Amino acid sequence: MPLFTRSISALALSLGGLAGCDEMALADDPAALAELRTHKSCIAAVEQHTGVSGGTINRTIPIVETNQYVIDLPGGAPKWTCYTDAEGKARELILTRLGTSAG
């Protein structure tokens, strides 16, 4: 295997290991672990739907509904609202136009 390919493989493995660290750190807190998994589910659903990576949970817009999360995408892309089921799996995505004149 060429050196470059091995380096990429090693990097991918190390990043994959880091992704699991956040869940291990919350193993003793079931509520926090469930919330983390819900956030990951919503972010992954939005990224898959839009093709834009780097989504994050918006923590500035107040949310009053249970199982609802606003996802920010980089580069000024529109926000998305993600609704989850009781198990925290993303079930519905809605394009959100908060703070724009189009809304």
Secondary structure as GFF3:
##gff-version 3
##sequence-region A 1 103
A	DSSP	alpha_helix	3	25	.	.	.	ID=ss1
A	DSSP	alpha_helix	30	50	.	.	.	ID=ss2
A	DSSP	beta_strand	56	57	.	.	.	ID=ss3
A	DSSP	beta_strand	68	72	.	.	.	ID=ss4
A	DSSP	beta_strand	79	84	.	.	.	ID=ss5
A	DSSP	beta_strand	90	96	.	.	.	ID=ss6
###
